[in-house]
Amino acid sequence: MVERSSKFLLIVVGSVCFMLILYQYVAPGVINFGSPHGYFTEEDEGDIFPTPDPHYVKKYYFPVRDLERTIDFQIKGEDVIVFLHIQKTGGTTFGRHLVQNVRLEVPCDCRPGQKKCTCYRPNRKETWLFSRFSTGWSCGLHADWTELINCVPGVLNKKENKQKNLRETEERMTQIGRTNVEEQRALRKFYYITLLRDPVSRYLSEWRHVQRGATWKTSLHMCDGRTPTPEELPSCYEGSDWSGCTLQQFMDCPYNLANNRQVRMLADLSLVGCYNMSTVPEKKRAQLLLESAKKNLRDMAFFGLTEYQRKTQFLFERTFRLRFIRPFMQYNSTRAAGVDLDNATIQRIEELNELDMELYDYARDLFQQRYQYTRQQERRQQRIKNHMQQSHQGLGLGVNLWPSHSRQSSVSTLEDGEGDREERDEGEEGGRTEEAGSRLPTEDYMNQIINRWVPGLQRISSQLQSRISHR
């Protein structure tokens, strides 16, 4: 009788554990018996973030100052996060995370039917986030680095009516004992962030997006105080849009802004005469743009990669000391992945995006090194903490099976104007990466779950067997 009961108990426990593993794989971060509200607390053991590859071979040398990224972000002060949203890099999904998924003292107010959220500081009605979903396209549709760097301060000052509140600002400065003009200016810090994506995948995604009718023709492309002339920036098509264009047509247009888009949007275009191609020789122009994009990317407070969602989440959280409520999700398919290409076409796309290819190679190496460095520093601190708490640890049935810091991607429908179509499309792109038919591997989330849960399940099973056998 006892043997039959023990077998029945083991079957029940095994079935429950299997269902929990399956459910956590399908909807990670939804349940946690040890944390309130179903969210994961800082005290939960383990984490959802992949282990750095010990065999990773570094391509570039980066000093420690380029690897350390811990920002003392003063959300109650004057600091502002500025999101540079490059088309078809998963920026729509990431933008939603910023307004809906960050654990804040005063969360952003996102109301159904409204196209923007209100993200006020905890102590006053001023925004701490400059992005599509908080301030809208205030500097133009998909404004690039050149536009944002010259536009954001003025827009925020106007929005917050800073000119009329100078007296209040001076009073605040006096109260904290800082009256120097330069120190006053230093109070307002702009932390630029962005996402990058594998250039071939991004290019194909943009082609499919344009094929469905997107144009982004309302983008300003402001540079040195003016917009480009039609001669400087000719159109690739006649009519209202380029719907139905073939990939060959898309590649054949020499004025297509999809070519090397990531480099162009991250570089200081003033260095090369903006969109006037006659100012600087072509080869020198390309080199100047690439080096400028690398420098600006390197100096940004944070950047992530679409192909590495969990690592992107990890680095953002550690950089700004902000936590996401639910984890980022990594998917393995996009519309761009469904495009069958021969080697010649892939090579052609790589040639058209030669600068983006080099920038992404540089960015991926910096990203991986930052992740590895940050994880090493964190684990070193954790080992010290574990050593201090080792004497207080015991073994019981209350084994914690749930990963810590887990967050799940948020879903919403926000957008305006031309961005409505983009949001629907890029919402499917964000957080996804191509695997077999693609160019980069994904992070295997299922293996992470099994590796972290199985030891705990085995301990519980052995303890149950031990208790049953003693009866």
C-alpha positions as CSV (number, residue, x, y, z in Angstrom):
1,M,0.0,0.0,0.0
2,V,2.8,2.4,0.9
3,E,4.7,1.5,-2.3
4,R,1.5,2.2,-4.4
5,S,1.0,5.5,-2.6
6,S,4.6,6.6,-3.1
7,K,4.4,5.9,-6.8
8,F,1.1,7.8,-7.1
9,L,2.7,10.8,-5.3
10,L,5.8,10.7,-7.6
11,I,3.5,10.7,-10.7
12,V,1.5,13.6,-9.4
13,V,4.6,15.6,-8.5
14,G,6.3,14.9,-11.8
15,S,3.2,15.9,-13.7
16,V,2.8,19.1,-11.8
17,C,6.5,20.0,-12.3
18,F,6.3,19.2,-16.0
19,M,3.3,21.5,-16.4
20,L,5.1,24.3,-14.5
21,I,8.1,24.0,-16.7
22,L,6.0,24.0,-19.9
23,Y,3.9,27.0,-18.7
24,Q,7.0,29.0,-17.7
25,Y,8.4,28.4,-21.1
26,V,5.3,29.5,-22.9
27,A,4.7,32.5,-20.5
28,P,7.8,33.2,-18.5
29,G,7.5,35.6,-15.7
30,V,3.8,35.2,-15.2
31,I,3.8,33.2,-12.0
32,N,6.0,33.1,-9.0
33,F,4.8,31.5,-5.8
34,G,7.4,33.3,-3.8
35,S,6.8,36.9,-5.1
36,P,3.9,39.2,-4.8
37,H,1.8,40.1,-7.8
38,G,3.4,37.3,-9.8
39,Y,6.5,39.4,-10.4
40,F,10.1,38.3,-9.6
41,T,11.8,40.0,-6.8
42,E,15.4,41.0,-6.4
43,E,15.8,38.2,-3.8
44,D,14.9,35.4,-6.2
45,E,17.8,33.1,-6.8
46,G,19.3,32.6,-10.2
47,D,18.5,34.7,-13.3
48,I,17.2,34.5,-16.8
49,F,20.2,36.0,-18.4
50,P,22.5,33.7,-20.5
51,T,26.0,32.8,-19.3
52,P,28.7,34.7,-21.2
53,D,30.5,32.5,-23.7
54,P,33.9,31.7,-22.1
55,H,35.3,31.0,-25.6
56,Y,34.2,34.3,-27.1
57,V,37.1,35.8,-29.1
58,K,37.4,39.5,-28.9
59,K,37.9,41.4,-32.1
60,Y,38.5,44.9,-30.8
61,Y,40.3,46.3,-27.8
62,F,38.1,48.4,-25.6
63,P,39.4,50.1,-22.4
64,V,37.6,49.6,-19.1
65,R,36.0,53.0,-19.4
66,D,34.2,51.8,-22.6
67,L,33.0,48.6,-20.9
68,E,31.8,50.1,-17.6
69,R,28.3,51.5,-17.9
70,T,26.7,52.5,-14.6
71,I,24.7,55.7,-14.9
72,D,23.7,57.6,-11.8
73,F,20.4,58.4,-13.4
74,Q,18.6,61.1,-11.5
75,I,14.9,60.6,-12.4
76,K,14.0,63.2,-9.7
77,G,16.6,65.6,-11.0
78,E,17.1,66.9,-14.6
79,D,18.3,63.8,-16.3
80,V,16.6,62.6,-19.5
81,I,16.8,59.3,-21.5
82,V,16.7,60.0,-25.2
83,F,15.8,57.0,-27.4
84,L,17.2,57.2,-31.0
85,H,14.8,54.9,-32.9
86,I,16.3,53.4,-36.0
87,Q,13.7,51.9,-38.4
88,K,13.2,48.1,-38.3
89,T,15.5,47.4,-35.3
90,G,12.8,46.4,-32.9
91,G,12.5,49.9,-31.5
92,T,8.7,49.8,-31.3
93,T,8.8,46.9,-28.8
94,F,11.7,48.4,-26.9
95,G,9.9,51.7,-26.8
96,R,6.9,50.0,-25.2
97,H,9.1,48.5,-22.6
98,L,10.3,51.9,-21.6
99,V,6.8,53.3,-21.0
100,Q,5.0,50.2,-19.8
101,N,7.5,47.8,-18.3
102,V,9.9,49.7,-16.1
103,R,9.4,49.4,-12.3
104,L,9.1,53.1,-11.3
105,E,7.9,55.0,-8.2
106,V,5.5,56.8,-10.5
107,P,4.8,54.6,-13.6
108,C,4.1,56.2,-17.0
109,D,0.4,56.9,-17.5
110,C,-0.6,55.0,-20.6
111,R,-4.3,55.2,-21.3
112,P,-6.3,53.1,-23.8
113,G,-6.8,55.0,-27.1
114,Q,-4.1,57.5,-26.5
115,K,-1.0,57.5,-28.7
116,K,1.4,58.7,-26.1
117,C,2.1,58.0,-22.5
118,T,2.8,60.6,-19.8
119,C,6.1,59.8,-18.1
120,Y,6.5,62.3,-15.3
121,R,9.2,62.5,-12.7
122,P,8.1,61.4,-9.2
123,N,8.4,64.9,-7.8
124,R,7.1,67.1,-10.6
125,K,5.3,67.1,-13.9
126,E,8.3,67.0,-16.2
127,T,9.3,64.1,-18.5
128,W,12.3,61.9,-17.8
129,L,12.0,60.1,-21.2
130,F,12.3,61.5,-24.7
131,S,10.9,58.9,-27.1
132,R,8.2,58.1,-29.6
133,F,5.8,56.8,-27.0
134,S,6.3,59.6,-24.4
135,T,7.0,62.9,-26.3
136,G,6.0,61.7,-29.8
137,W,8.1,62.5,-32.9
138,S,9.0,65.9,-31.5
139,C,12.1,66.2,-33.5
140,G,10.7,64.6,-36.6
141,L,9.8,61.1,-37.7
142,H,12.7,58.8,-36.8
143,A,15.0,61.7,-36.0
144,D,18.7,60.7,-36.3
145,W,21.6,61.6,-34.0
146,T,22.3,64.8,-35.9
147,E,18.7,66.0,-35.5
148,L,18.3,64.9,-31.9
149,I,21.5,66.4,-30.5
150,N,20.4,69.8,-31.8
151,C,16.7,69.5,-31.2
152,V,16.0,67.7,-27.9
153,P,17.2,70.5,-25.4
154,G,15.1,73.1,-27.1
155,V,12.0,71.0,-27.4
156,L,12.2,70.0,-23.7
157,N,12.8,73.6,-22.6
158,K,9.8,74.6,-24.6
159,K,7.6,71.8,-23.3
160,E,8.5,72.5,-19.7
161,N,8.4,76.3,-20.2
162,K,12.0,76.5,-18.8
163,Q,12.4,80.1,-19.8
164,K,9.6,81.2,-17.5
165,N,10.9,79.1,-14.7
166,L,14.5,80.3,-14.6
167,R,13.9,81.9,-11.3
168,E,12.7,78.7,-9.8
169,T,15.7,76.9,-11.2
170,E,18.1,79.4,-9.7
171,E,16.4,79.0,-6.4
172,R,16.8,75.3,-6.5
173,M,20.4,75.7,-7.5
174,T,21.1,78.0,-4.6
175,Q,19.4,75.6,-2.2
176,I,21.9,72.9,-3.1
177,G,24.8,75.2,-3.1
178,R,25.6,75.2,-6.9
179,T,25.6,78.6,-8.5
180,N,28.2,78.2,-11.2
181,V,26.6,78.5,-14.7
182,E,28.4,75.5,-16.1
183,E,27.3,73.4,-13.1
184,Q,23.8,74.6,-13.7
185,R,23.9,73.4,-17.3
186,A,25.4,70.1,-16.1
187,L,22.2,69.4,-14.1
188,R,20.5,68.6,-17.4
189,K,22.1,65.4,-18.7
190,F,20.9,63.6,-21.8
191,Y,21.5,59.9,-21.9
192,Y,21.2,58.7,-25.5
193,I,20.2,55.1,-26.2
194,T,19.5,53.0,-29.3
195,L,19.1,49.6,-30.8
196,L,21.0,48.0,-33.7
197,R,20.2,45.0,-35.8
198,D,21.9,42.7,-38.2
199,P,22.1,44.8,-41.4
200,V,20.9,42.2,-43.9
201,S,17.9,41.3,-41.7
202,R,17.1,45.0,-41.1
203,Y,17.4,45.8,-44.8
204,L,15.0,43.0,-45.8
205,S,12.6,44.1,-43.1
206,E,12.6,47.6,-44.3
207,W,12.0,46.5,-47.9
208,R,9.0,44.4,-46.8
209,H,7.8,47.4,-44.9
210,V,8.1,49.8,-47.8
211,Q,6.6,47.1,-50.1
212,R,3.4,47.4,-47.9
213,G,3.2,51.1,-48.4
214,A,5.5,52.8,-45.8
215,T,7.5,55.8,-46.9
216,W,8.7,57.8,-43.8
217,K,8.5,60.7,-46.3
218,T,7.5,63.1,-43.4
219,S,11.0,62.7,-41.9
220,L,12.7,66.0,-41.7
221,H,16.4,65.0,-42.2
222,M,17.3,68.3,-40.6
223,C,21.0,69.1,-40.7
224,D,22.9,72.4,-40.2
225,G,19.7,74.2,-39.8
226,R,18.0,73.1,-43.0
227,T,16.3,70.1,-44.7
228,P,17.9,68.6,-47.9
229,T,16.9,69.8,-51.3
230,P,15.2,67.4,-53.8
231,E,18.5,67.4,-55.7
232,E,20.4,66.3,-52.6
233,L,17.9,63.7,-51.6
234,P,16.0,62.4,-54.7
235,S,13.1,60.0,-54.4
236,C,13.3,56.4,-55.4
237,Y,9.7,56.3,-56.7
238,E,6.9,58.4,-58.3
239,G,3.6,58.7,-56.6
240,S,2.5,58.6,-53.0
241,D,4.5,55.5,-52.1
242,W,6.5,52.5,-53.3
243,S,4.0,49.8,-52.7
244,G,4.7,46.5,-54.4
245,C,8.3,47.2,-55.2
246,T,10.5,44.2,-55.8
247,L,13.7,43.5,-53.9
248,Q,15.7,44.2,-57.1
249,Q,14.0,47.6,-57.5
250,F,14.7,48.4,-53.9
251,M,18.4,47.5,-54.3
252,D,18.8,49.3,-57.6
253,C,17.8,52.8,-56.3
254,P,21.1,54.7,-55.6
255,Y,19.3,57.2,-53.3
256,N,17.7,54.6,-51.1
257,L,18.1,55.7,-47.5
258,A,17.8,52.0,-46.4
259,N,21.4,51.6,-47.5
260,N,23.7,52.0,-44.5
261,R,20.9,53.5,-42.6
262,Q,22.3,52.6,-39.2
263,V,25.6,54.4,-39.8
264,R,23.9,57.4,-41.3
265,M,21.5,57.8,-38.4
266,L,24.2,57.5,-35.8
267,A,26.9,59.7,-37.4
268,D,27.3,63.4,-37.2
269,L,26.2,64.4,-40.7
270,S,27.6,67.9,-40.3
271,L,31.1,66.4,-40.7
272,V,30.4,65.6,-44.4
273,G,28.2,68.5,-45.5
274,C,25.0,66.7,-44.5
275,Y,23.3,65.4,-47.7
276,N,25.4,67.3,-50.1
277,M,27.5,64.5,-51.7
278,S,29.8,66.9,-53.5
279,T,31.3,68.4,-50.3
280,V,33.5,65.4,-49.5
281,P,34.9,62.6,-51.8
282,E,32.9,59.4,-51.6
283,K,35.6,57.2,-49.9
284,K,36.5,59.9,-47.4
285,R,32.8,60.6,-46.7
286,A,32.2,56.9,-46.0
287,Q,35.2,56.7,-43.6
288,L,34.2,59.8,-41.7
289,L,30.6,58.6,-41.3
290,L,31.7,55.2,-40.1
291,E,34.1,56.5,-37.6
292,S,31.6,59.1,-36.3
293,A,29.0,56.4,-35.9
294,K,31.3,54.2,-34.0
295,K,32.3,57.1,-31.7
296,N,28.7,58.2,-31.0
297,L,27.6,54.6,-30.4
298,R,30.6,54.0,-28.1
299,D,29.8,57.2,-26.1
300,M,26.1,56.5,-25.8
301,A,24.9,55.6,-22.3
302,F,23.5,52.3,-23.7
303,F,22.8,50.4,-26.9
304,G,21.2,47.0,-27.4
305,L,21.1,44.4,-30.2
306,T,17.8,43.0,-31.5
307,E,19.3,39.6,-31.8
308,Y,20.1,39.5,-28.0
309,Q,17.0,40.5,-26.1
310,R,17.9,39.1,-22.7
311,K,21.4,40.6,-22.8
312,T,19.9,43.9,-23.9
313,Q,17.6,43.9,-20.9
314,F,20.4,43.0,-18.6
315,L,22.7,45.8,-19.8
316,F,19.9,48.4,-19.7
317,E,19.0,47.4,-16.1
318,R,22.6,47.5,-14.9
319,T,23.4,50.8,-16.7
320,F,20.5,52.8,-15.4
321,R,19.7,50.9,-12.2
322,L,16.2,50.5,-13.4
323,R,14.4,47.1,-13.4
324,F,11.9,45.8,-15.9
325,I,8.7,44.2,-14.5
326,R,8.6,41.4,-17.1
327,P,11.4,39.9,-19.1
328,F,12.2,40.6,-22.7
329,M,11.2,37.8,-25.1
330,Q,13.4,36.3,-27.8
331,Y,11.6,35.0,-30.8
332,N,13.1,33.1,-33.7
333,S,11.2,34.3,-36.8
334,T,10.3,37.5,-38.6
335,R,8.7,38.4,-41.9
336,A,12.2,39.1,-43.2
337,A,13.1,35.5,-42.3
338,G,10.6,34.3,-44.8
339,V,12.4,35.8,-47.8
340,D,14.3,33.1,-49.8
341,L,17.6,34.6,-51.0
342,D,20.4,33.2,-53.0
343,N,24.0,33.9,-52.1
344,A,24.4,36.5,-54.8
345,T,21.5,38.5,-53.5
346,I,22.8,38.3,-49.9
347,Q,26.2,39.4,-51.1
348,R,24.6,42.4,-53.0
349,I,22.8,43.5,-49.8
350,E,26.0,43.2,-47.8
351,E,27.8,45.4,-50.4
352,L,25.0,48.0,-50.3
353,N,25.3,48.0,-46.5
354,E,29.1,47.7,-46.2
355,L,29.3,50.5,-43.6
356,D,26.5,49.0,-41.6
357,M,28.1,45.6,-41.7
358,E,31.3,47.0,-40.2
359,L,29.5,49.1,-37.6
360,Y,27.4,46.1,-36.5
361,D,30.5,43.9,-36.3
362,Y,32.1,46.6,-34.1
363,A,28.9,47.1,-32.0
364,R,28.4,43.4,-31.5
365,D,31.9,42.9,-30.1
366,L,31.5,45.9,-27.8
367,F,28.1,44.6,-26.7
368,Q,29.4,41.2,-25.9
369,Q,32.4,42.5,-24.1
370,R,30.3,44.8,-22.0
371,Y,28.0,42.0,-21.1
372,Q,30.8,39.7,-20.2
373,Y,32.5,42.4,-18.1
374,T,29.3,43.4,-16.3
375,R,28.4,39.8,-15.5
376,Q,31.9,39.1,-14.2
377,Q,31.7,42.1,-11.9
378,E,28.2,41.2,-10.7
379,R,29.2,37.5,-10.0
380,R,32.3,38.6,-8.1
381,Q,30.1,40.7,-5.8
382,Q,27.6,37.8,-5.6
383,R,30.2,35.3,-4.5
384,I,31.3,37.7,-1.7
385,K,27.6,38.0,-0.7
386,N,27.1,34.2,-0.8
387,H,30.2,33.6,1.3
388,M,28.9,36.0,3.9
389,Q,25.4,34.3,4.0
390,Q,26.6,30.7,3.6
391,S,26.3,30.0,7.3
392,H,22.6,31.0,7.2
393,Q,21.6,28.8,4.3
394,G,19.8,25.5,4.9
395,L,18.1,22.8,2.8
396,G,14.3,22.4,2.9
397,L,11.3,21.9,0.7
398,G,11.1,25.6,0.1
399,V,13.5,25.3,-2.9
400,N,13.3,28.4,-5.1
401,L,12.8,27.3,-8.6
402,W,12.1,30.6,-10.1
403,P,14.6,32.8,-12.0
404,S,15.2,36.2,-10.6
405,H,14.9,39.6,-12.2
406,S,12.5,38.0,-14.7
407,R,10.5,40.3,-16.8
408,Q,8.0,39.7,-19.6
409,S,7.6,41.8,-22.7
410,S,4.7,44.2,-22.6
411,V,2.2,44.6,-25.4
412,S,0.3,47.6,-26.5
413,T,-1.0,49.5,-29.5
414,L,0.4,53.0,-29.7
415,E,1.3,55.0,-32.8
416,D,0.3,57.9,-34.9
417,G,0.5,59.0,-38.5
418,E,2.8,57.0,-40.7
419,G,3.9,55.1,-37.6
420,D,0.6,53.2,-37.3
421,R,1.6,50.8,-40.1
422,E,5.1,50.6,-38.7
423,E,4.0,49.7,-35.3
424,R,1.9,46.8,-36.5
425,D,4.8,45.5,-38.6
426,E,7.7,46.3,-36.3
427,G,5.8,44.9,-33.3
428,E,6.3,41.6,-35.0
429,E,9.9,42.4,-35.6
430,G,10.9,43.5,-32.1
431,G,12.5,40.9,-30.0
432,R,12.8,38.5,-32.9
433,T,15.8,37.2,-34.7
434,E,16.3,34.8,-37.6
435,E,17.8,31.4,-36.7
436,A,18.3,28.8,-39.3
437,G,17.4,31.0,-42.2
438,S,19.2,33.9,-40.6
439,R,22.6,35.1,-39.8
440,L,22.9,35.0,-36.0
441,P,22.1,32.5,-33.3
442,T,19.5,33.1,-30.7
443,E,19.7,32.6,-26.9
444,D,18.2,29.3,-26.0
445,Y,15.7,30.1,-23.3
446,M,14.3,26.6,-22.9
447,N,17.8,25.3,-22.0
448,Q,18.2,28.0,-19.5
449,I,14.9,27.0,-17.8
450,I,15.7,23.3,-17.7
451,N,19.3,23.9,-16.4
452,R,18.0,26.1,-13.5
453,W,14.9,24.0,-12.6
454,V,16.0,20.4,-12.9
455,P,18.4,20.5,-9.9
456,G,15.6,21.9,-7.7
457,L,13.1,19.4,-9.0
458,Q,15.5,16.5,-8.3
459,R,16.1,17.7,-4.8
460,I,12.3,17.9,-4.1
461,S,11.8,14.5,-5.6
462,S,14.5,12.9,-3.5
463,Q,13.2,14.5,-0.3
464,L,9.7,13.2,-1.0
465,Q,11.0,9.7,-1.6
466,S,13.0,9.9,1.6
467,R,10.0,11.0,3.7
468,I,7.7,8.4,2.1
469,S,10.3,5.6,2.8
470,H,10.5,6.6,6.5
471,R,6.8,6.2,7.0
